[in-house]
Amino acid sequence: MKKIMFLVLIITVEVSQCQSVTKKVLPTKIEEVTVYINGAQIIRKGSISIPQGETLIKVKGLSPFVNPKSISVKATGMFVILSVNHKLNYLNELRKNKQVDSLILVIEKLEFKISTIQNSQEVLREKHSLLNANKDLSGDNGVSISELSEAVKFYENQILDIKKKSLENSLDMKQLKEEKQALENQINMISSRKEQPTSEIFIKVKSAKNTSGEFEISYPVKNAGWFPKYDIRVENVESPLLLEYKADVYQNTGVDWDNITLQLSTADPNQSGVLPNLKPWYLNYERNTVFRDRDYSNPNALYYDNNAYRVVSGVLTDDSGEPLPGVNVVIKGTTRGTTTDLEGRYQLTVSGDDILVISYVGFETQEVKVGNRSNIDAVLGGVTELQEVVVSGYGYGGARSFSKPKAETITTSTIQKTTSFVFKVDDPYSVKTTGEKLTVDIKNHQLEAKYQYYAIPKIDPDAFLISQLTDWGQFNLLEGEANLFFEGTFVGTTILDPKAFSDTLDISLGRDKSITIEREAIQEFTKMRSFGSNKAETRSFKIKIRNEKDYGINLTIFDQIPIPAINQITVSTEEISDGILEERTGIISWEMDLMSRQQTEKILTYEVKYPKYEKVVLE
């Protein structure tokens, strides 16, 4: 009996303590978002009245992808913050029903328009039937010629008017039904999405008297980011280069960002910031050594087509075959990437050595080697569940003032941090939680550039225009896709890679068909002869170049001779037409100035000597 009374006493005390804590909901609004290359930092602000004693303040309706380990709460007021906890609420839906309801309203309006057109069609049919029923003009007294002519004209005009209106109605009906079908497909896609919980933050405070508090809540979220993009425009080789720096911003956090101050940071908080450890290198015999693949390619080399850039595309779906919108497709180790559209499709400029990292919150991340494929589809599986994490923090509310910038035009400001750059968009922006990309203009730069044509006719007969920029480091560029526009025409895409350790940044502006180049073997100089225990083979080529443009150009042609891998093989040049030979690589270059309509020729002849009993593969 004593144990029962003691238990009742404990429960009574706990209930009385729980009742002494006031519960309130803090209304907040997202004021500022800093979007990283992978992830985003959210800042919410709100105010609330706080009664005397302990108060448990709840902030609800947050993204389920909040990183609870990095929640920060700052406050101004006469109270103490006792703790900060984060929980997932599986009872609340995000914005799914709201999106569906808004789409249903649009469909209802379309259905009303369709019904109106159907009624109009019915009236036209009745009018047509009425005219047909009364077109018999015969009677006891007959009709005159003028009456008959007038009746025929009236009937003709009425029938033409009915046919015209009926055709217009049919076209309008078709368009409205297509719009309705598209909206119904969108509703089905939204309804098929897996339900996600919402995040809630509980802030426990204590105040000695009735007061009010201003709160700033900061937390990182996943499933958001931005990719650098560029438009490069060149009118001609005598004009400056216009570089339009853009950002494709995406977010699928479950919460819309409405009229927020947007900042784009070049930092990636998900990337390890720990200095790697250089371990001892133990040298052994080759037969006891395991070799790993290493990339020896030179990103600045102009004369090797070693994994040329091309476009790869595909569709990403889940296990049931449903397309997944908003999936991140990023090239491993770079800032280049994209997201899938509403139909799960993506398109990205890649090279054969690239590895695609395909990630989507709730699914296992996949890595796919591009190779020589131009289409890569993937099925995302292995669904992972969100876990509830509770964190606590203690401290006092402190005063802090914040200001929100205002601007009349959409511009950006660059803020240099210790290890990164931040581009601040001065006008408020809205980014919906659909995973669709929003293009934000960062900066436009008009740059003085040197234009140089390069060609490697042994590999490709076309000439490539290269723009060479100096002092490019001041523009805070990141690696990204670039759309090329030359002489007012879209000529393709390239990769802008500012990671090179060079004072000059080379940007490929694509092929120029106005420069014709032909490389052909000279048969009379192609021969083989034997002497002693050796034999020699000679190869000779003629390279014809013609400038069809209306102005002069500077062109550099690259070719090569083979490099002996063993001492028994020797290679010698017999004719290179004033070209420059780099002995170490075997690369021969000819730099020339060609006037408009000018044509020239270069000769390359080399001889290879090797043992008579061996074979070598030459051109």
LUMLO-695095 format. One record per residue (C-alpha): y, z, x; residue number from 0; residue in one letter. Coordinates in steps of 0.5 Angstrom, whole numbers. Layout:
N
py pz px ketor vomi
Y Z X NUM A;
...
***
This chain:
619
py pz px ketor vomi
0 0 0 0 M;
5 2 6 1 K;
3 -5 9 2 K;
5 -9 2 3 I;
12 -5 2 4 M;
13 -6 9 5 F;
12 -14 8 6 L;
16 -14 2 7 V;
22 -10 6 8 L;
21 -16 11 9 I;
22 -21 6 10 I;
28 -18 3 11 T;
31 -18 9 12 V;
30 -25 11 13 E;
32 -27 4 14 V;
39 -23 4 15 S;
40 -26 11 16 Q;
39 -33 9 17 C;
43 -32 3 18 Q;
49 -30 8 19 S;
49 -37 11 20 V;
53 -42 7 21 T;
51 -49 7 22 K;
56 -55 7 23 K;
56 -62 8 24 V;
61 -65 13 25 L;
63 -72 11 26 P;
64 -76 18 27 T;
66 -83 19 28 K;
64 -88 25 29 I;
71 -88 29 30 E;
68 -91 36 31 E;
62 -95 39 32 V;
61 -96 46 33 T;
56 -102 46 34 V;
52 -102 53 35 Y;
47 -107 55 36 I;
42 -104 52 37 N;
44 -98 47 38 G;
50 -96 44 39 A;
54 -89 44 40 Q;
57 -87 37 41 I;
63 -83 36 42 I;
63 -80 29 43 R;
69 -75 27 44 K;
70 -71 21 45 G;
74 -65 18 46 S;
71 -59 14 47 I;
74 -52 11 48 S;
70 -46 14 49 I;
69 -40 10 50 P;
68 -33 14 51 Q;
62 -32 17 52 G;
56 -36 19 53 E;
56 -43 16 54 T;
50 -49 17 55 L;
54 -55 17 56 I;
50 -62 16 57 K;
52 -69 18 58 V;
47 -73 14 59 K;
46 -81 13 60 G;
45 -82 21 61 L;
41 -87 24 62 S;
34 -86 25 63 P;
34 -88 33 64 F;
39 -83 35 65 V;
37 -80 42 66 N;
37 -72 40 67 P;
37 -70 48 68 K;
44 -73 49 69 S;
48 -70 42 70 I;
55 -68 44 71 S;
59 -64 39 72 V;
66 -62 40 73 K;
70 -58 35 74 A;
77 -56 34 75 T;
78 -49 30 76 G;
78 -42 30 77 M;
70 -41 30 78 F;
64 -41 35 79 V;
59 -46 35 80 I;
52 -43 35 81 L;
47 -48 35 82 S;
46 -56 34 83 V;
40 -58 31 84 N;
37 -65 30 85 H;
32 -67 25 86 K;
29 -73 21 87 L;
29 -74 14 88 N;
24 -78 11 89 Y;
26 -77 4 90 L;
32 -81 4 91 N;
33 -89 5 92 E;
38 -92 9 93 L;
42 -98 6 94 R;
36 -102 4 95 K;
37 -100 -4 96 N;
44 -102 -3 97 K;
43 -108 0 98 Q;
38 -110 -5 99 V;
43 -108 -11 100 D;
48 -112 -8 101 S;
44 -118 -7 102 L;
41 -117 -15 103 I;
49 -117 -17 104 L;
50 -124 -14 105 V;
44 -127 -17 106 I;
46 -124 -24 107 E;
52 -128 -23 108 K;
49 -134 -21 109 L;
44 -134 -27 110 E;
50 -133 -31 111 F;
53 -140 -28 112 K;
46 -143 -29 113 I;
45 -141 -36 114 S;
52 -144 -38 115 T;
50 -150 -35 116 I;
44 -150 -39 117 Q;
48 -149 -45 118 N;
52 -155 -43 119 S;
46 -159 -42 120 Q;
44 -158 -49 121 E;
50 -159 -52 122 V;
50 -166 -49 123 L;
43 -167 -51 124 R;
45 -166 -58 125 E;
52 -170 -58 126 K;
47 -176 -55 127 H;
42 -175 -61 128 S;
48 -175 -66 129 L;
51 -181 -63 130 L;
44 -185 -64 131 N;
43 -182 -71 132 A;
50 -185 -73 133 N;
50 -192 -69 134 K;
48 -196 -75 135 D;
54 -199 -78 136 L;
51 -203 -83 137 S;
53 -202 -91 138 G;
54 -205 -97 139 D;
61 -208 -95 140 N;
59 -209 -88 141 G;
64 -208 -82 142 V;
69 -213 -79 143 S;
69 -216 -72 144 I;
75 -211 -70 145 S;
71 -205 -73 146 E;
65 -207 -70 147 L;
68 -208 -63 148 S;
72 -201 -64 149 E;
66 -198 -65 150 A;
62 -201 -60 151 V;
67 -199 -55 152 K;
67 -191 -57 153 F;
60 -191 -57 154 Y;
60 -194 -50 155 E;
65 -189 -47 156 N;
62 -183 -51 157 Q;
55 -185 -48 158 I;
58 -186 -41 159 L;
62 -179 -41 160 D;
55 -175 -43 161 I;
51 -179 -37 162 K;
57 -177 -32 163 K;
57 -170 -35 164 K;
50 -169 -35 165 S;
49 -172 -28 166 L;
54 -167 -25 167 E;
51 -161 -29 168 N;
44 -163 -25 169 S;
47 -163 -18 170 L;
51 -156 -20 171 D;
44 -153 -23 172 M;
40 -156 -16 173 K;
45 -152 -12 174 Q;
46 -146 -16 175 L;
38 -145 -16 176 K;
38 -146 -8 177 E;
43 -141 -7 178 E;
39 -136 -12 179 K;
32 -138 -8 180 Q;
35 -136 -2 181 A;
38 -129 -4 182 L;
31 -128 -7 183 E;
28 -129 0 184 N;
33 -125 3 185 Q;
31 -119 -2 186 I;
23 -120 -1 187 N;
25 -120 7 188 M;
29 -113 6 189 I;
24 -110 1 190 S;
18 -112 6 191 S;
21 -108 12 192 R;
18 -101 13 193 K;
22 -95 11 194 E;
25 -91 16 195 Q;
28 -84 16 196 P;
35 -82 17 197 T;
37 -77 22 198 S;
41 -71 20 199 E;
45 -66 25 200 I;
45 -59 23 201 F;
51 -55 26 202 I;
51 -47 26 203 K;
58 -44 27 204 V;
61 -37 26 205 K;
68 -35 24 206 S;
72 -29 23 207 A;
76 -31 18 208 K;
77 -37 13 209 N;
79 -43 17 210 T;
78 -51 18 211 S;
75 -55 23 212 G;
76 -62 26 213 E;
69 -65 29 214 F;
67 -70 34 215 E;
60 -72 34 216 I;
57 -76 40 217 S;
50 -79 41 218 Y;
47 -85 43 219 P;
42 -90 39 220 V;
37 -95 41 221 K;
36 -102 38 222 N;
43 -104 39 223 A;
46 -108 45 224 G;
50 -114 48 225 W;
49 -120 52 226 F;
54 -124 56 227 P;
55 -131 54 228 K;
60 -136 57 229 Y;
63 -143 54 230 D;
65 -147 61 231 I;
70 -153 59 232 R;
73 -158 64 233 V;
77 -164 62 234 E;
76 -168 68 235 N;
75 -166 76 236 V;
83 -166 77 237 E;
84 -160 72 238 S;
83 -153 72 239 P;
76 -150 69 240 L;
77 -146 63 241 L;
72 -140 63 242 L;
71 -137 56 243 E;
68 -130 57 244 Y;
64 -128 50 245 K;
59 -122 48 246 A;
54 -123 43 247 D;
53 -116 40 248 V;
48 -114 36 249 Y;
45 -107 32 250 Q;
40 -106 28 251 N;
41 -98 28 252 T;
40 -97 20 253 G;
48 -96 19 254 V;
53 -101 19 255 D;
59 -100 23 256 W;
65 -101 19 257 D;
72 -102 22 258 N;
71 -98 29 259 I;
74 -99 35 260 T;
69 -103 39 261 L;
68 -102 47 262 Q;
63 -106 51 263 L;
60 -103 57 264 S;
57 -106 63 265 T;
53 -100 64 266 A;
45 -99 62 267 D;
44 -92 61 268 P;
36 -94 60 269 N;
36 -96 67 270 Q;
34 -91 72 271 S;
40 -89 77 272 G;
35 -85 82 273 V;
35 -88 89 274 L;
28 -91 91 275 P;
24 -88 96 276 N;
23 -93 102 277 L;
16 -91 104 278 K;
13 -92 111 279 P;
10 -100 112 280 W;
3 -99 116 281 Y;
2 -106 119 282 L;
-6 -108 119 283 N;
-10 -115 120 284 Y;
-9 -120 115 285 E;
-16 -119 112 286 R;
-15 -112 111 287 N;
-8 -113 107 288 T;
-7 -114 100 289 V;
-1 -119 99 290 F;
4 -119 93 291 R;
8 -124 90 292 D;
15 -125 92 293 R;
21 -129 90 294 D;
23 -133 96 295 Y;
28 -138 92 296 S;
35 -138 94 297 N;
39 -138 87 298 P;
45 -141 91 299 N;
41 -147 94 300 A;
43 -154 91 301 L;
38 -158 94 302 Y;
31 -155 91 303 Y;
29 -156 84 304 D;
25 -150 84 305 N;
24 -148 77 306 N;
29 -151 74 307 A;
33 -148 68 308 Y;
30 -150 61 309 R;
30 -148 54 310 V;
25 -144 51 311 V;
24 -142 43 312 S;
19 -139 39 313 G;
18 -135 33 314 V;
16 -127 33 315 L;
12 -124 27 316 T;
8 -118 25 317 D;
1 -117 24 318 D;
1 -119 17 319 S;
5 -126 19 320 G;
12 -124 17 321 E;
18 -126 21 322 P;
22 -120 25 323 L;
29 -121 25 324 P;
33 -117 30 325 G;
28 -117 35 326 V;
30 -117 43 327 N;
28 -122 47 328 V;
31 -121 54 329 V;
29 -124 61 330 I;
26 -118 65 331 K;
31 -115 71 332 G;
37 -119 68 333 T;
43 -119 63 334 T;
41 -125 59 335 R;
38 -125 53 336 G;
38 -126 45 337 T;
36 -123 38 338 T;
31 -127 33 339 T;
35 -129 27 340 D;
33 -128 19 341 L;
27 -132 20 342 E;
24 -129 27 343 G;
26 -135 31 344 R;
30 -135 38 345 Y;
32 -139 43 346 Q;
34 -138 50 347 L;
35 -141 57 348 T;
30 -139 62 349 V;
26 -142 69 350 S;
19 -142 70 351 G;
19 -135 74 352 D;
22 -131 68 353 D;
19 -126 64 354 I;
21 -125 57 355 L;
21 -117 55 356 V;
20 -117 47 357 I;
22 -111 44 358 S;
23 -108 37 359 Y;
24 -101 35 360 V;
17 -98 32 361 G;
13 -104 36 362 F;
10 -104 43 363 E;
14 -108 48 364 T;
11 -114 50 365 Q;
12 -118 57 366 E;
11 -125 57 367 V;
11 -130 63 368 K;
14 -136 61 369 V;
11 -141 66 370 G;
11 -148 64 371 N;
12 -147 57 372 R;
17 -149 52 373 S;
15 -145 46 374 N;
13 -138 46 375 I;
11 -135 40 376 D;
9 -127 39 377 A;
6 -122 34 378 V;
8 -115 35 379 L;
3 -110 34 380 G;
2 -103 35 381 G;
6 -99 31 382 V;
9 -93 34 383 T;
12 -87 29 384 E;
19 -84 30 385 L;
18 -77 32 386 Q;
22 -71 30 387 E;
26 -67 36 388 V;
30 -61 35 389 V;
35 -59 40 390 V;
40 -54 41 391 S;
47 -53 44 392 G;
52 -47 45 393 Y;
59 -46 46 394 G;
66 -45 43 395 Y;
70 -50 39 396 G;
76 -53 43 397 G;
82 -57 42 398 A;
82 -64 44 399 R;
87 -70 42 400 S;
85 -77 41 401 F;
89 -83 39 402 S;
87 -90 36 403 K;
90 -96 39 404 P;
93 -101 34 405 K;
94 -109 36 406 A;
97 -115 32 407 E;
92 -120 35 408 T;
85 -119 38 409 I;
85 -118 45 410 T;
81 -114 50 411 T;
83 -109 56 412 S;
79 -108 62 413 T;
77 -101 64 414 I;
74 -100 71 415 Q;
69 -94 71 416 K;
66 -91 77 417 T;
60 -95 77 418 T;
61 -100 71 419 S;
67 -104 67 420 F;
69 -103 60 421 V;
72 -108 55 422 F;
76 -105 50 423 K;
77 -109 44 424 V;
84 -107 41 425 D;
83 -109 34 426 D;
78 -106 29 427 P;
71 -109 28 428 Y;
65 -109 23 429 S;
58 -110 25 430 V;
53 -110 20 431 K;
46 -107 21 432 T;
42 -113 20 433 T;
40 -115 28 434 G;
45 -121 27 435 E;
49 -123 33 436 K;
57 -122 32 437 L;
60 -126 38 438 T;
66 -122 41 439 V;
71 -126 45 440 D;
73 -122 51 441 I;
77 -126 56 442 K;
79 -133 57 443 N;
81 -135 64 444 H;
84 -141 67 445 Q;
81 -142 74 446 L;
83 -147 80 447 E;
76 -150 82 448 A;
74 -155 87 449 K;
69 -160 84 450 Y;
63 -163 88 451 Q;
58 -168 86 452 Y;
51 -166 89 453 Y;
45 -171 88 454 A;
37 -170 91 455 I;
35 -177 89 456 P;
28 -175 92 457 K;
27 -171 86 458 I;
32 -173 81 459 D;
36 -180 81 460 P;
42 -176 77 461 D;
48 -173 80 462 A;
50 -166 78 463 F;
57 -164 78 464 L;
58 -157 81 465 I;
65 -153 80 466 S;
66 -148 86 467 Q;
70 -142 84 468 L;
73 -137 89 469 T;
76 -130 88 470 D;
71 -130 82 471 W;
69 -122 83 472 G;
76 -120 80 473 Q;
73 -122 73 474 F;
67 -117 72 475 N;
62 -123 70 476 L;
55 -121 69 477 L;
49 -126 69 478 E;
49 -130 62 479 G;
48 -136 59 480 E;
53 -141 59 481 A;
55 -147 54 482 N;
58 -153 58 483 L;
63 -158 56 484 F;
65 -163 60 485 F;
71 -169 58 486 E;
71 -166 51 487 G;
63 -167 50 488 T;
58 -161 50 489 F;
53 -163 56 490 V;
48 -157 56 491 G;
47 -150 58 492 T;
46 -147 65 493 T;
46 -140 68 494 I;
52 -137 71 495 L;
49 -132 76 496 D;
55 -128 79 497 P;
50 -123 83 498 K;
50 -128 89 499 A;
53 -125 96 500 F;
58 -131 97 501 S;
65 -132 97 502 D;
64 -138 92 503 T;
61 -138 86 504 L;
58 -145 84 505 D;
57 -147 77 506 I;
53 -153 75 507 S;
57 -157 70 508 L;
51 -161 69 509 G;
49 -169 70 510 R;
54 -174 70 511 D;
51 -181 68 512 K;
57 -185 71 513 S;
54 -184 78 514 I;
48 -188 79 515 T;
43 -187 85 516 I;
37 -191 87 517 E;
32 -189 92 518 R;
27 -194 94 519 E;
22 -195 100 520 A;
23 -200 105 521 I;
16 -203 105 522 Q;
17 -207 112 523 E;
19 -201 116 524 F;
13 -197 112 525 T;
7 -198 117 526 K;
2 -194 121 527 M;
-1 -195 128 528 R;
-6 -192 133 529 S;
-5 -190 140 530 F;
-10 -186 144 531 G;
-13 -180 140 532 S;
-7 -180 136 533 N;
-4 -185 130 534 K;
3 -185 128 535 A;
6 -187 121 536 E;
13 -189 119 537 T;
17 -188 113 538 R;
23 -191 111 539 S;
28 -191 105 540 F;
34 -194 102 541 K;
39 -190 98 542 I;
44 -194 94 543 K;
50 -190 91 544 I;
55 -193 86 545 R;
61 -189 83 546 N;
62 -192 76 547 E;
68 -187 74 548 K;
75 -189 74 549 D;
77 -184 79 550 Y;
75 -182 86 551 G;
69 -177 87 552 I;
67 -173 93 553 N;
59 -173 93 554 L;
54 -170 97 555 T;
47 -173 98 556 I;
41 -169 100 557 F;
34 -171 103 558 D;
29 -169 107 559 Q;
24 -170 113 560 I;
17 -166 113 561 P;
17 -160 118 562 I;
10 -159 122 563 P;
6 -153 121 564 A;
2 -154 127 565 I;
3 -156 134 566 N;
-1 -162 134 567 Q;
3 -166 129 568 I;
10 -168 131 569 T;
16 -171 127 570 V;
22 -175 129 571 S;
28 -178 126 572 T;
29 -186 127 573 E;
35 -187 122 574 E;
39 -182 118 575 I;
46 -186 117 576 S;
50 -181 120 577 D;
47 -176 116 578 G;
47 -168 118 579 I;
40 -166 120 580 L;
38 -158 119 581 E;
33 -158 124 582 E;
30 -151 121 583 R;
29 -154 114 584 T;
28 -161 115 585 G;
34 -162 110 586 I;
39 -168 111 587 I;
46 -168 108 588 S;
51 -174 107 589 W;
58 -172 105 590 E;
62 -178 102 591 M;
68 -180 99 592 D;
67 -185 94 593 L;
73 -189 90 594 M;
72 -192 83 595 S;
67 -197 83 596 R;
65 -196 90 597 Q;
58 -197 92 598 Q;
55 -195 99 599 T;
48 -195 102 600 E;
44 -190 107 601 K;
38 -191 111 602 I;
33 -185 112 603 L;
27 -187 117 604 T;
22 -182 120 605 Y;
16 -182 124 606 E;
10 -177 124 607 V;
5 -177 130 608 K;
-2 -173 129 609 Y;
-9 -173 131 610 P;
-13 -180 129 611 K;
-19 -176 126 612 Y;
-14 -172 121 613 E;
-10 -174 115 614 K;
-4 -172 113 615 V;
0 -173 106 616 V;
6 -177 106 617 L;
11 -180 101 618 E;
***
